[in-house]
Amino acid sequence: MGDPFKDTTSVALNPIIKFSTLFGLLAVEIAVEMKKTAHASNGTDYTSAFGVIMFLIALVFVWRSFYAMRIPPKT
């Protein structure tokens, strides 16, 4: 018999994994370019602050997906 959700879960997670990987690569590219530009122009390097802001935004989305969208238990 097997797991009835096995095939549908892997198909549904595949685009999410690809999007997450692509977004991570693009974020690293942006951070590297920001750091290069700051060092070339003797400016301020904002990559750490940008990373902290992006991390906080990611935490909001994680909180919403795991806790804020829960279906309340029936009473």
All heavy atoms as TSV, in Angstrom:
chain	resi	resn	atom	element	x	y	z
A	1	MET	N	N	0.829	-1.183	0.000
A	1	MET	CA	C	0.000	0.000	0.000
A	1	MET	C	C	0.879	1.254	0.000
A	1	MET	O	O	0.823	2.038	-0.902
A	1	MET	CB	C	-0.922	-0.046	1.212
A	1	MET	CG	C	-1.973	0.988	1.190
A	1	MET	SD	S	-3.376	0.360	0.286
A	1	MET	CE	C	-4.462	1.701	0.486
A	2	GLY	N	N	1.672	1.436	1.033
A	2	GLY	CA	C	2.602	2.560	1.044
A	2	GLY	C	C	1.986	3.847	1.573
A	2	GLY	O	O	0.846	3.888	2.021
A	3	ASP	N	N	2.770	4.901	1.499
A	3	ASP	CA	C	2.342	6.214	1.973
A	3	ASP	C	C	1.598	6.943	0.859
A	3	ASP	O	O	2.173	7.217	-0.191
A	3	ASP	CB	C	3.576	7.011	2.398
A	3	ASP	CG	C	3.242	8.352	3.017
A	3	ASP	OD1	O	2.037	8.611	3.264
A	3	ASP	OD2	O	4.164	9.138	3.249
A	4	PRO	N	N	0.333	7.321	1.066
A	4	PRO	CA	C	-0.414	7.978	-0.010
A	4	PRO	C	C	0.057	9.399	-0.299
A	4	PRO	O	O	-0.209	9.931	-1.365
A	4	PRO	CB	C	-1.857	7.985	0.508
A	4	PRO	CG	C	-1.728	7.897	1.985
A	4	PRO	CD	C	-0.485	7.086	2.240
A	5	PHE	N	N	0.751	10.028	0.642
A	5	PHE	CA	C	1.205	11.399	0.443
A	5	PHE	C	C	2.646	11.484	-0.071
A	5	PHE	O	O	3.159	12.567	-0.278
A	5	PHE	CB	C	1.079	12.192	1.745
A	5	PHE	CG	C	-0.335	12.296	2.226
A	5	PHE	CD1	C	-0.743	11.622	3.360
A	5	PHE	CD2	C	-1.260	13.056	1.532
A	5	PHE	CE1	C	-2.043	11.718	3.809
A	5	PHE	CE2	C	-2.565	13.152	1.968
A	5	PHE	CZ	C	-2.962	12.478	3.105
A	6	LYS	N	N	3.311	10.366	-0.254
A	6	LYS	CA	C	4.721	10.359	-0.627
A	6	LYS	C	C	4.950	11.058	-1.965
A	6	LYS	O	O	5.800	11.941	-2.075
A	6	LYS	CB	C	5.234	8.927	-0.688
A	6	LYS	CG	C	6.693	8.821	-1.049
A	6	LYS	CD	C	7.126	7.381	-1.088
A	6	LYS	CE	C	8.558	7.285	-1.548
A	6	LYS	NZ	N	8.958	5.904	-1.709
A	7	ASP	N	N	4.220	10.698	-2.986
A	7	ASP	CA	C	4.442	11.276	-4.309
A	7	ASP	C	C	4.046	12.745	-4.368
A	7	ASP	O	O	4.728	13.552	-4.981
A	7	ASP	CB	C	3.671	10.482	-5.366
A	7	ASP	CG	C	4.219	9.075	-5.519
A	7	ASP	OD1	O	5.421	8.888	-5.285
A	7	ASP	OD2	O	3.447	8.164	-5.868
A	8	THR	N	N	2.940	13.099	-3.736
A	8	THR	CA	C	2.490	14.487	-3.805
A	8	THR	C	C	3.386	15.414	-2.997
A	8	THR	O	O	3.581	16.560	-3.379
A	8	THR	CB	C	1.034	14.618	-3.313
A	8	THR	OG1	O	0.956	14.104	-1.985
A	8	THR	CG2	C	0.090	13.844	-4.201
A	9	THR	N	N	3.958	14.947	-1.905
A	9	THR	CA	C	4.818	15.796	-1.085
A	9	THR	C	C	6.106	16.134	-1.810
A	9	THR	O	O	6.529	17.286	-1.829
A	9	THR	CB	C	5.140	15.105	0.249
A	9	THR	OG1	O	3.926	14.802	0.898
A	9	THR	CG2	C	5.975	15.983	1.135
A	10	SER	N	N	6.728	15.164	-2.431
A	10	SER	CA	C	7.995	15.435	-3.107
A	10	SER	C	C	7.810	16.384	-4.278
A	10	SER	O	O	8.641	17.245	-4.532
A	10	SER	CB	C	8.640	14.135	-3.573
A	10	SER	OG	O	7.838	13.509	-4.555
A	11	VAL	N	N	6.695	16.256	-4.980
A	11	VAL	CA	C	6.428	17.153	-6.102
A	11	VAL	C	C	6.171	18.567	-5.598
A	11	VAL	O	O	6.602	19.538	-6.196
A	11	VAL	CB	C	5.225	16.636	-6.929
A	11	VAL	CG1	C	4.822	17.629	-7.983
A	11	VAL	CG2	C	5.573	15.305	-7.560
A	12	ALA	N	N	5.479	18.709	-4.482
A	12	ALA	CA	C	5.168	20.029	-3.947
A	12	ALA	C	C	6.402	20.711	-3.359
A	12	ALA	O	O	6.532	21.931	-3.435
A	12	ALA	CB	C	4.086	19.917	-2.882
A	13	LEU	N	N	7.305	19.961	-2.766
A	13	LEU	CA	C	8.486	20.556	-2.145
A	13	LEU	C	C	9.578	20.910	-3.145
A	13	LEU	O	O	10.414	21.768	-2.866
A	13	LEU	CB	C	9.051	19.614	-1.082
A	13	LEU	CG	C	8.240	19.490	0.190
A	13	LEU	CD1	C	8.874	18.457	1.109
A	13	LEU	CD2	C	8.134	20.815	0.898
A	14	ASN	N	N	9.588	20.274	-4.299
A	14	ASN	CA	C	10.632	20.510	-5.280
A	14	ASN	C	C	10.737	21.991	-5.682
A	14	ASN	O	O	11.835	22.549	-5.648
A	14	ASN	CB	C	10.421	19.606	-6.490
A	14	ASN	CG	C	11.610	19.567	-7.398
A	14	ASN	OD1	O	12.719	19.865	-6.983
A	14	ASN	ND2	N	11.381	19.213	-8.644
A	15	PRO	N	N	9.652	22.682	-6.057
A	15	PRO	CA	C	9.787	24.107	-6.411
A	15	PRO	C	C	10.204	24.971	-5.232
A	15	PRO	O	O	10.935	25.945	-5.406
A	15	PRO	CB	C	8.383	24.504	-6.884
A	15	PRO	CG	C	7.682	23.245	-7.176
A	15	PRO	CD	C	8.311	22.184	-6.338
A	16	ILE	N	N	9.781	24.606	-4.024
A	16	ILE	CA	C	10.157	25.396	-2.855
A	16	ILE	C	C	11.655	25.291	-2.605
A	16	ILE	O	O	12.325	26.280	-2.321
A	16	ILE	CB	C	9.355	24.938	-1.619
A	16	ILE	CG1	C	7.873	25.249	-1.817
A	16	ILE	CG2	C	9.875	25.584	-0.356
A	16	ILE	CD1	C	6.970	24.659	-0.778
A	17	ILE	N	N	12.196	24.099	-2.742
A	17	ILE	CA	C	13.634	23.902	-2.553
A	17	ILE	C	C	14.419	24.649	-3.622
A	17	ILE	O	O	15.415	25.321	-3.332
A	17	ILE	CB	C	13.977	22.397	-2.551
A	17	ILE	CG1	C	13.371	21.731	-1.314
A	17	ILE	CG2	C	15.484	22.174	-2.603
A	17	ILE	CD1	C	13.414	20.217	-1.349
A	18	LYS	N	N	13.969	24.584	-4.852
A	18	LYS	CA	C	14.664	25.289	-5.942
A	18	LYS	C	C	14.614	26.795	-5.729
A	18	LYS	O	O	15.610	27.494	-5.929
A	18	LYS	CB	C	14.042	24.919	-7.284
A	18	LYS	CG	C	14.401	23.536	-7.730
A	18	LYS	CD	C	13.822	23.229	-9.087
A	18	LYS	CE	C	14.221	21.830	-9.521
A	18	LYS	NZ	N	13.712	21.491	-10.838
A	19	PHE	N	N	13.454	27.323	-5.339
A	19	PHE	CA	C	13.327	28.762	-5.106
A	19	PHE	C	C	14.211	29.209	-3.953
A	19	PHE	O	O	14.867	30.242	-4.031
A	19	PHE	CB	C	11.866	29.132	-4.840
A	19	PHE	CG	C	11.691	30.576	-4.505
A	19	PHE	CD1	C	11.755	31.531	-5.495
A	19	PHE	CD2	C	11.471	30.983	-3.205
A	19	PHE	CE1	C	11.611	32.880	-5.192
A	19	PHE	CE2	C	11.324	32.315	-2.890
A	19	PHE	CZ	C	11.386	33.268	-3.884
A	20	SER	N	N	14.237	28.431	-2.879
A	20	SER	CA	C	15.062	28.790	-1.722
A	20	SER	C	C	16.543	28.814	-2.092
A	20	SER	O	O	17.282	29.709	-1.676
A	20	SER	CB	C	14.834	27.800	-0.581
A	20	SER	OG	O	13.499	27.808	-0.183
A	21	THR	N	N	16.965	27.841	-2.866
A	21	THR	CA	C	18.363	27.791	-3.294
A	21	THR	C	C	18.704	28.974	-4.194
A	21	THR	O	O	19.738	29.627	-4.017
A	21	THR	CB	C	18.635	26.471	-4.038
A	21	THR	OG1	O	18.281	25.388	-3.188
A	21	THR	CG2	C	20.092	26.356	-4.430
A	22	LEU	N	N	17.826	29.279	-5.138
A	22	LEU	CA	C	18.061	30.405	-6.038
A	22	LEU	C	C	18.098	31.713	-5.268
A	22	LEU	O	O	18.969	32.558	-5.495
A	22	LEU	CB	C	16.977	30.450	-7.116
A	22	LEU	CG	C	17.047	31.619	-8.086
A	22	LEU	CD1	C	18.332	31.534	-8.908
A	22	LEU	CD2	C	15.845	31.630	-8.995
A	23	PHE	N	N	17.173	31.901	-4.334
A	23	PHE	CA	C	17.148	33.124	-3.540
A	23	PHE	C	C	18.416	33.258	-2.706
A	23	PHE	O	O	18.980	34.350	-2.582
A	23	PHE	CB	C	15.916	33.150	-2.635
A	23	PHE	CG	C	15.805	34.414	-1.849
A	23	PHE	CD1	C	15.422	35.596	-2.444
A	23	PHE	CD2	C	16.113	34.427	-0.495
A	23	PHE	CE1	C	15.330	36.770	-1.725
A	23	PHE	CE2	C	16.027	35.591	0.240
A	23	PHE	CZ	C	15.633	36.770	-0.372
A	24	GLY	N	N	18.889	32.159	-2.140
A	24	GLY	CA	C	20.123	32.199	-1.361
A	24	GLY	C	C	21.328	32.587	-2.202
A	24	GLY	O	O	22.158	33.390	-1.778
A	25	LEU	N	N	21.411	32.032	-3.405
A	25	LEU	CA	C	22.521	32.380	-4.297
A	25	LEU	C	C	22.464	33.849	-4.710
A	25	LEU	O	O	23.490	34.532	-4.777
A	25	LEU	CB	C	22.510	31.483	-5.525
A	25	LEU	CG	C	22.885	30.023	-5.286
A	25	LEU	CD1	C	22.643	29.207	-6.550
A	25	LEU	CD2	C	24.329	29.911	-4.844
A	26	LEU	N	N	21.275	34.352	-4.991
A	26	LEU	CA	C	21.142	35.757	-5.358
A	26	LEU	C	C	21.478	36.677	-4.187
A	26	LEU	O	O	22.105	37.724	-4.377
A	26	LEU	CB	C	19.724	36.039	-5.854
A	26	LEU	CG	C	19.356	35.410	-7.192
A	26	LEU	CD1	C	17.888	35.640	-7.503
A	26	LEU	CD2	C	20.226	35.943	-8.302
A	27	ALA	N	N	21.092	36.288	-2.976
A	27	ALA	CA	C	21.405	37.099	-1.800
A	27	ALA	C	C	22.910	37.171	-1.568
A	27	ALA	O	O	23.448	38.230	-1.227
A	27	ALA	CB	C	20.694	36.533	-0.576
A	28	VAL	N	N	23.603	36.059	-1.761
A	28	VAL	CA	C	25.062	36.056	-1.615
A	28	VAL	C	C	25.714	36.933	-2.675
A	28	VAL	O	O	26.647	37.687	-2.384
A	28	VAL	CB	C	25.611	34.609	-1.675
A	28	VAL	CG1	C	27.109	34.601	-1.794
A	28	VAL	CG2	C	25.170	33.838	-0.445
A	29	GLU	N	N	25.207	36.872	-3.893
A	29	GLU	CA	C	25.741	37.711	-4.975
A	29	GLU	C	C	25.576	39.197	-4.645
A	29	GLU	O	O	26.495	39.996	-4.838
A	29	GLU	CB	C	25.027	37.380	-6.287
A	29	GLU	CG	C	25.462	38.203	-7.457
A	29	GLU	CD	C	26.849	37.881	-7.950
A	29	GLU	OE1	O	27.305	36.755	-7.713
A	29	GLU	OE2	O	27.474	38.751	-8.577
A	30	ILE	N	N	24.410	39.563	-4.123
A	30	ILE	CA	C	24.181	40.964	-3.744
A	30	ILE	C	C	25.132	41.376	-2.626
A	30	ILE	O	O	25.716	42.466	-2.657
A	30	ILE	CB	C	22.712	41.171	-3.323
A	30	ILE	CG1	C	21.801	41.037	-4.535
A	30	ILE	CG2	C	22.511	42.524	-2.647
A	30	ILE	CD1	C	20.327	40.982	-4.191
A	31	ALA	N	N	25.327	40.520	-1.625
A	31	ALA	CA	C	26.213	40.851	-0.508
A	31	ALA	C	C	27.657	41.009	-0.968
A	31	ALA	O	O	28.356	41.929	-0.530
A	31	ALA	CB	C	26.111	39.769	0.562
A	32	VAL	N	N	28.108	40.138	-1.859
A	32	VAL	CA	C	29.484	40.239	-2.365
A	32	VAL	C	C	29.670	41.538	-3.146
A	32	VAL	O	O	30.680	42.240	-2.984
A	32	VAL	CB	C	29.825	39.004	-3.228
A	32	VAL	CG1	C	31.114	39.207	-3.997
A	32	VAL	CG2	C	29.922	37.765	-2.361
A	33	GLU	N	N	28.706	41.895	-3.978
A	33	GLU	CA	C	28.814	43.141	-4.749
A	33	GLU	C	C	28.778	44.361	-3.834
A	33	GLU	O	O	29.496	45.334	-4.073
A	33	GLU	CB	C	27.684	43.219	-5.784
A	33	GLU	CG	C	27.865	42.268	-6.944
A	33	GLU	CD	C	29.149	42.531	-7.725
A	33	GLU	OE1	O	29.494	43.715	-7.952
A	33	GLU	OE2	O	29.806	41.546	-8.086
A	34	MET	N	N	27.949	44.337	-2.793
A	34	MET	CA	C	27.906	45.454	-1.851
A	34	MET	C	C	29.249	45.614	-1.143
A	34	MET	O	O	29.740	46.730	-0.960
A	34	MET	CB	C	26.795	45.227	-0.816
A	34	MET	CG	C	25.404	45.456	-1.318
A	34	MET	SD	S	24.127	45.040	-0.115
A	34	MET	CE	C	24.502	46.138	1.229
A	35	LYS	N	N	29.836	44.487	-0.758
A	35	LYS	CA	C	31.133	44.536	-0.064
A	35	LYS	C	C	32.229	45.058	-1.000
A	35	LYS	O	O	33.051	45.890	-0.600
A	35	LYS	CB	C	31.490	43.148	0.462
A	35	LYS	CG	C	32.657	43.145	1.418
A	35	LYS	CD	C	32.875	41.803	2.042
A	35	LYS	CE	C	31.967	41.540	3.190
A	35	LYS	NZ	N	32.293	42.268	4.405
A	36	LYS	N	N	32.243	44.597	-2.235
A	36	LYS	CA	C	33.240	45.073	-3.209
A	36	LYS	C	C	33.104	46.568	-3.440
A	36	LYS	O	O	34.106	47.300	-3.471
A	36	LYS	CB	C	33.060	44.353	-4.550
A	36	LYS	CG	C	33.640	42.990	-4.629
A	36	LYS	CD	C	33.458	42.468	-6.046
A	36	LYS	CE	C	33.819	41.025	-6.197
A	36	LYS	NZ	N	33.578	40.543	-7.576
A	37	THR	N	N	31.870	47.031	-3.614
A	37	THR	CA	C	31.640	48.452	-3.864
A	37	THR	C	C	32.064	49.299	-2.674
A	37	THR	O	O	32.662	50.361	-2.834
A	37	THR	CB	C	30.148	48.693	-4.183
A	37	THR	OG1	O	29.771	47.869	-5.277
A	37	THR	CG2	C	29.889	50.135	-4.528
A	38	ALA	N	N	31.764	48.832	-1.470
A	38	ALA	CA	C	32.132	49.587	-0.264
A	38	ALA	C	C	33.646	49.677	-0.117
A	38	ALA	O	O	34.177	50.729	0.239
A	38	ALA	CB	C	31.517	48.938	0.964
A	39	HIS	N	N	34.346	48.573	-0.381
A	39	HIS	CA	C	35.808	48.600	-0.250
A	39	HIS	C	C	36.463	49.407	-1.360
A	39	HIS	O	O	37.471	50.068	-1.132
A	39	HIS	CB	C	36.371	47.181	-0.229
A	39	HIS	CG	C	36.087	46.456	1.043
A	39	HIS	ND1	N	36.589	46.843	2.263
A	39	HIS	CD2	C	35.336	45.355	1.294
A	39	HIS	CE1	C	36.166	46.022	3.205
A	39	HIS	NE2	N	35.382	45.107	2.645
A	40	ALA	N	N	35.900	49.380	-2.561
A	40	ALA	CA	C	36.484	50.123	-3.679
A	40	ALA	C	C	36.342	51.629	-3.482
A	40	ALA	O	O	37.221	52.399	-3.870
A	40	ALA	CB	C	35.829	49.696	-4.988
A	41	SER	N	N	35.243	52.048	-2.892
A	41	SER	CA	C	35.011	53.490	-2.727
A	41	SER	C	C	35.331	53.983	-1.317
A	41	SER	O	O	35.020	55.118	-0.978
A	41	SER	CB	C	33.555	53.821	-3.065
A	41	SER	OG	O	32.696	53.197	-2.129
A	42	ASN	N	N	35.953	53.135	-0.506
A	42	ASN	CA	C	36.257	53.466	0.889
A	42	ASN	C	C	35.009	53.906	1.648
A	42	ASN	O	O	35.069	54.762	2.513
A	42	ASN	CB	C	37.351	54.534	0.983
A	42	ASN	CG	C	38.679	54.006	0.522
A	42	ASN	OD1	O	38.977	52.822	0.672
A	42	ASN	ND2	N	39.481	54.881	-0.072
A	43	GLY	N	N	33.880	53.294	1.307
A	43	GLY	CA	C	32.610	53.615	1.977
A	43	GLY	C	C	32.341	52.653	3.115
A	43	GLY	O	O	33.165	51.832	3.498
A	44	THR	N	N	31.159	52.781	3.667
A	44	THR	CA	C	30.745	51.937	4.781
A	44	THR	C	C	30.189	50.623	4.254
A	44	THR	O	O	29.415	50.603	3.302
A	44	THR	CB	C	29.663	52.647	5.614
A	44	THR	OG1	O	30.158	53.930	6.000
A	44	THR	CG2	C	29.324	51.857	6.853
A	45	ASP	N	N	30.583	49.541	4.898
A	45	ASP	CA	C	30.129	48.210	4.506
A	45	ASP	C	C	28.855	47.866	5.275
A	45	ASP	O	O	28.887	47.683	6.483
A	45	ASP	CB	C	31.234	47.190	4.804
A	45	ASP	CG	C	30.878	45.792	4.359
A	45	ASP	OD1	O	29.920	45.645	3.583
A	45	ASP	OD2	O	31.558	44.852	4.796
A	46	TYR	N	N	27.730	47.791	4.563
A	46	TYR	CA	C	26.434	47.529	5.190
A	46	TYR	C	C	25.989	46.075	5.053
A	46	TYR	O	O	24.841	45.772	5.340
A	46	TYR	CB	C	25.365	48.423	4.560
A	46	TYR	CG	C	25.546	49.885	4.864
A	46	TYR	CD1	C	25.946	50.773	3.877
A	46	TYR	CD2	C	25.317	50.374	6.136
A	46	TYR	CE1	C	26.123	52.112	4.147
A	46	TYR	CE2	C	25.488	51.718	6.422
A	46	TYR	CZ	C	25.877	52.579	5.417
A	46	TYR	OH	O	26.053	53.902	5.702
A	47	THR	N	N	26.877	45.178	4.662
A	47	THR	CA	C	26.449	43.799	4.421
A	47	THR	C	C	25.989	43.107	5.705
A	47	THR	O	O	25.044	42.328	5.666
A	47	THR	CB	C	27.569	42.978	3.758
A	47	THR	OG1	O	28.752	43.078	4.540
A	47	THR	CG2	C	27.840	43.454	2.364
A	48	SER	N	N	26.614	43.385	6.838
A	48	SER	CA	C	26.191	42.762	8.096
A	48	SER	C	C	24.798	43.238	8.500
A	48	SER	O	O	23.945	42.431	8.895
A	48	SER	CB	C	27.174	43.079	9.214
A	48	SER	OG	O	28.438	42.555	8.904
A	49	ALA	N	N	24.549	44.526	8.384
A	49	ALA	CA	C	23.225	45.069	8.720
A	49	ALA	C	C	22.175	44.526	7.760
A	49	ALA	O	O	21.063	44.169	8.177
A	49	ALA	CB	C	23.253	46.589	8.670
A	50	PHE	N	N	22.507	44.446	6.492
A	50	PHE	CA	C	21.581	43.912	5.492
A	50	PHE	C	C	21.271	42.448	5.796
A	50	PHE	O	O	20.118	42.015	5.695
A	50	PHE	CB	C	22.204	44.059	4.092
A	50	PHE	CG	C	21.308	43.644	2.983
A	50	PHE	CD1	C	20.193	44.382	2.649
A	50	PHE	CD2	C	21.585	42.501	2.255
A	50	PHE	CE1	C	19.366	43.999	1.615
A	50	PHE	CE2	C	20.764	42.093	1.216
A	50	PHE	CZ	C	19.649	42.849	0.894
A	51	GLY	N	N	22.280	41.692	6.198
A	51	GLY	CA	C	22.077	40.288	6.537
A	51	GLY	C	C	21.185	40.110	7.751
A	51	GLY	O	O	20.316	39.235	7.771
A	52	VAL	N	N	21.363	40.959	8.759
A	52	VAL	CA	C	20.522	40.880	9.954
A	52	VAL	C	C	19.074	41.225	9.616
A	52	VAL	O	O	18.138	40.558	10.073
A	52	VAL	CB	C	21.065	41.810	11.067
A	52	VAL	CG1	C	20.077	41.958	12.204
A	52	VAL	CG2	C	22.397	41.289	11.573
A	53	ILE	N	N	18.866	42.236	8.798
A	53	ILE	CA	C	17.506	42.611	8.386
A	53	ILE	C	C	16.844	41.476	7.610
A	53	ILE	O	O	15.688	41.129	7.864
A	53	ILE	CB	C	17.535	43.914	7.566
A	53	ILE	CG1	C	17.911	45.085	8.459
A	53	ILE	CG2	C	16.184	44.166	6.888
A	53	ILE	CD1	C	18.217	46.365	7.717
A	54	MET	N	N	17.563	40.873	6.682
A	54	MET	CA	C	17.003	39.751	5.909
A	54	MET	C	C	16.708	38.553	6.816
A	54	MET	O	O	15.705	37.860	6.627
A	54	MET	CB	C	17.969	39.334	4.794
A	54	MET	CG	C	18.044	40.305	3.663
A	54	MET	SD	S	16.458	40.355	2.832
A	54	MET	CE	C	16.284	42.069	2.535
A	55	PHE	N	N	17.563	38.321	7.810
A	55	PHE	CA	C	17.323	37.223	8.740
A	55	PHE	C	C	16.055	37.462	9.556
A	55	PHE	O	O	15.264	36.546	9.768
A	55	PHE	CB	C	18.533	37.054	9.664
A	55	PHE	CG	C	18.391	35.935	10.643
A	55	PHE	CD1	C	18.438	34.618	10.217
A	55	PHE	CD2	C	18.206	36.191	11.987
A	55	PHE	CE1	C	18.297	33.578	11.119
A	55	PHE	CE2	C	18.074	35.164	12.893
A	55	PHE	CZ	C	18.114	33.845	12.447
A	56	LEU	N	N	15.848	38.692	10.000
A	56	LEU	CA	C	14.641	39.013	10.762
A	56	LEU	C	C	13.380	38.869	9.902
A	56	LEU	O	O	12.356	38.380	10.382
A	56	LEU	CB	C	14.744	40.422	11.344
A	56	LEU	CG	C	15.804	40.601	12.428
A	56	LEU	CD1	C	15.900	42.072	12.841
A	56	LEU	CD2	C	15.505	39.719	13.619
A	57	ILE	N	N	13.465	39.274	8.654
A	57	ILE	CA	C	12.336	39.091	7.743
A	57	ILE	C	C	12.049	37.606	7.555
A	57	ILE	O	O	10.887	37.173	7.565
A	57	ILE	CB	C	12.602	39.794	6.395
A	57	ILE	CG1	C	12.579	41.309	6.585
A	57	ILE	CG2	C	11.583	39.372	5.339
A	57	ILE	CD1	C	13.035	42.094	5.381
A	58	ALA	N	N	13.095	36.802	7.412
A	58	ALA	CA	C	12.914	35.356	7.269
A	58	ALA	C	C	12.271	34.759	8.520
A	58	ALA	O	O	11.400	33.886	8.418
A	58	ALA	CB	C	14.263	34.682	6.990
A	59	LEU	N	N	12.661	35.240	9.701
A	59	LEU	CA	C	12.058	34.749	10.941
A	59	LEU	C	C	10.565	35.068	11.011
A	59	LEU	O	O	9.780	34.264	11.507
A	59	LEU	CB	C	12.773	35.341	12.154
A	59	LEU	CG	C	14.120	34.742	12.494
A	59	LEU	CD1	C	14.706	35.442	13.720
A	59	LEU	CD2	C	14.013	33.257	12.744
A	60	VAL	N	N	10.173	36.229	10.508
A	60	VAL	CA	C	8.749	36.580	10.484
A	60	VAL	C	C	7.982	35.587	9.614
A	60	VAL	O	O	6.917	35.097	10.001
A	60	VAL	CB	C	8.550	38.024	9.989
A	60	VAL	CG1	C	7.078	38.312	9.698
A	60	VAL	CG2	C	9.085	39.012	11.007
A	61	PHE	N	N	8.527	35.267	8.448
A	61	PHE	CA	C	7.851	34.323	7.563
A	61	PHE	C	C	7.816	32.920	8.156
A	61	PHE	O	O	6.822	32.210	8.014
A	61	PHE	CB	C	8.507	34.305	6.180
A	61	PHE	CG	C	8.093	35.464	5.328
A	61	PHE	CD1	C	8.961	36.501	5.081
A	61	PHE	CD2	C	6.823	35.518	4.784
A	61	PHE	CE1	C	8.580	37.580	4.302
A	61	PHE	CE2	C	6.422	36.586	3.999
A	61	PHE	CZ	C	7.300	37.622	3.760
A	62	VAL	N	N	8.873	32.518	8.822
A	62	VAL	CA	C	8.880	31.201	9.468
A	62	VAL	C	C	7.849	31.164	10.584
A	62	VAL	O	O	7.087	30.202	10.713
A	62	VAL	CB	C	10.292	30.866	10.005
A	62	VAL	CG1	C	10.259	29.673	10.932
A	62	VAL	CG2	C	11.239	30.622	8.850
A	63	TRP	N	N	7.786	32.221	11.382
A	63	TRP	CA	C	6.800	32.272	12.458
A	63	TRP	C	C	5.388	32.208	11.897
A	63	TRP	O	O	4.547	31.469	12.402
A	63	TRP	CB	C	6.986	33.556	13.273
A	63	TRP	CG	C	5.962	33.665	14.360
A	63	TRP	CD1	C	5.993	33.048	15.581
A	63	TRP	CD2	C	4.748	34.401	14.317
A	63	TRP	NE1	N	4.867	33.372	16.295
A	63	TRP	CE2	C	4.078	34.204	15.542
A	63	TRP	CE3	C	4.158	35.214	13.352
A	63	TRP	CZ2	C	2.863	34.789	15.829
A	63	TRP	CZ3	C	2.941	35.795	13.639
A	63	TRP	CH2	C	2.309	35.582	14.860
A	64	ARG	N	N	5.137	32.961	10.826
A	64	ARG	CA	C	3.799	32.948	10.226
A	64	ARG	C	C	3.446	31.580	9.674
A	64	ARG	O	O	2.313	31.127	9.792
A	64	ARG	CB	C	3.701	33.984	9.112
A	64	ARG	CG	C	3.613	35.400	9.611
A	64	ARG	CD	C	3.468	36.384	8.497
A	64	ARG	NE	N	2.292	36.073	7.707
A	64	ARG	CZ	C	2.042	36.548	6.510
A	64	ARG	NH1	N	2.902	37.366	5.955
A	64	ARG	NH2	N	0.957	36.227	5.852
A	65	SER	N	N	4.400	30.914	9.053
A	65	SER	CA	C	4.086	29.634	8.423
A	65	SER	C	C	3.878	28.526	9.450
A	65	SER	O	O	3.112	27.604	9.208
A	65	SER	CB	C	5.180	29.233	7.438
A	65	SER	OG	O	6.384	28.972	8.107
A	66	PHE	N	N	4.542	28.604	10.599
A	66	PHE	CA	C	4.416	27.534	11.575
A	66	PHE	C	C	3.415	27.825	12.694
A	66	PHE	O	O	2.814	26.911	13.226
A	66	PHE	CB	C	5.775	27.210	12.204
A	66	PHE	CG	C	6.669	26.451	11.295
A	66	PHE	CD1	C	7.801	27.048	10.770
A	66	PHE	CD2	C	6.387	25.149	10.942
A	66	PHE	CE1	C	8.632	26.348	9.920
A	66	PHE	CE2	C	7.208	24.448	10.099
A	66	PHE	CZ	C	8.335	25.044	9.588
A	67	TYR	N	N	3.251	29.073	13.075
A	67	TYR	CA	C	2.424	29.378	14.237
A	67	TYR	C	C	1.190	30.208	13.908
A	67	TYR	O	O	0.119	29.953	14.427
A	67	TYR	CB	C	3.250	30.091	15.306
A	67	TYR	CG	C	4.381	29.229	15.800
A	67	TYR	CD1	C	5.685	29.503	15.471
A	67	TYR	CD2	C	4.110	28.110	16.586
A	67	TYR	CE1	C	6.722	28.673	15.914
A	67	TYR	CE2	C	5.130	27.286	17.023
A	67	TYR	CZ	C	6.428	27.587	16.682
A	67	TYR	OH	O	7.440	26.784	17.109
A	68	ALA	N	N	1.310	31.214	13.083
A	68	ALA	CA	C	0.189	32.114	12.834
A	68	ALA	C	C	-0.869	31.509	11.927
A	68	ALA	O	O	-2.008	31.938	11.943
A	68	ALA	CB	C	0.694	33.428	12.241
A	69	MET	N	N	-0.524	30.501	11.131
A	69	MET	CA	C	-1.480	29.909	10.217
A	69	MET	C	C	-2.042	28.590	10.724
A	69	MET	O	O	-2.617	27.824	9.967
A	69	MET	CB	C	-0.827	29.696	8.850
A	69	MET	CG	C	-0.447	30.939	8.154
A	69	MET	SD	S	0.213	30.560	6.544
A	69	MET	CE	C	0.363	32.174	5.853
A	70	ARG	N	N	-1.860	28.305	11.986
A	70	ARG	CA	C	-2.384	27.066	12.551
A	70	ARG	C	C	-3.906	27.065	12.567
A	70	ARG	O	O	-4.539	28.108	12.795
A	70	ARG	CB	C	-1.889	26.863	13.967
A	70	ARG	CG	C	-0.490	26.392	14.047
A	70	ARG	CD	C	-0.168	26.056	15.472
A	70	ARG	NE	N	1.079	25.317	15.512
A	70	ARG	CZ	C	1.655	24.950	16.613
A	70	ARG	NH1	N	1.095	25.234	17.771
A	70	ARG	NH2	N	2.774	24.297	16.586
A	71	ILE	N	N	-4.462	25.923	12.358
A	71	ILE	CA	C	-5.905	25.756	12.462
A	71	ILE	C	C	-6.211	25.545	13.945
A	71	ILE	O	O	-5.665	24.631	14.566
A	71	ILE	CB	C	-6.397	24.570	11.623
A	71	ILE	CG1	C	-6.074	24.817	10.153
A	71	ILE	CG2	C	-7.876	24.329	11.849
A	71	ILE	CD1	C	-6.359	23.630	9.260
A	72	PRO	N	N	-7.084	26.373	14.524
A	72	PRO	CA	C	-7.364	26.222	15.949
A	72	PRO	C	C	-8.075	24.894	16.227
A	72	PRO	O	O	-8.874	24.443	15.418
A	72	PRO	CB	C	-8.265	27.415	16.278
A	72	PRO	CG	C	-8.767	27.920	14.987
A	72	PRO	CD	C	-7.811	27.476	13.927
A	73	PRO	N	N	-7.784	24.299	17.373
A	73	PRO	CA	C	-8.436	23.026	17.695
A	73	PRO	C	C	-9.924	23.214	17.958
A	73	PRO	O	O	-10.355	24.271	18.418
A	73	PRO	CB	C	-7.707	22.549	18.957
A	73	PRO	CG	C	-7.078	23.774	19.519
A	73	PRO	CD	C	-6.841	24.724	18.381
A	74	LYS	N	N	-10.666	22.186	17.625
A	74	LYS	CA	C	-12.115	22.257	17.862
A	74	LYS	C	C	-12.388	22.149	19.353
A	74	LYS	O	O	-11.756	21.361	20.062
A	74	LYS	CB	C	-12.808	21.120	17.122
A	74	LYS	CG	C	-12.725	21.265	15.626
A	74	LYS	CD	C	-13.462	20.133	14.941
A	74	LYS	CE	C	-13.334	20.269	13.443
A	74	LYS	NZ	N	-14.006	19.182	12.739
A	75	THR	N	N	-13.312	22.965	19.817
A	75	THR	CA	C	-13.648	22.922	21.245
A	75	THR	C	C	-14.978	22.270	21.482
A	75	THR	O	O	-15.779	22.078	20.663
A	75	THR	CB	C	-13.689	24.352	21.840
A	75	THR	OG1	O	-14.622	25.128	21.107
A	75	THR	CG2	C	-12.314	24.959	21.792
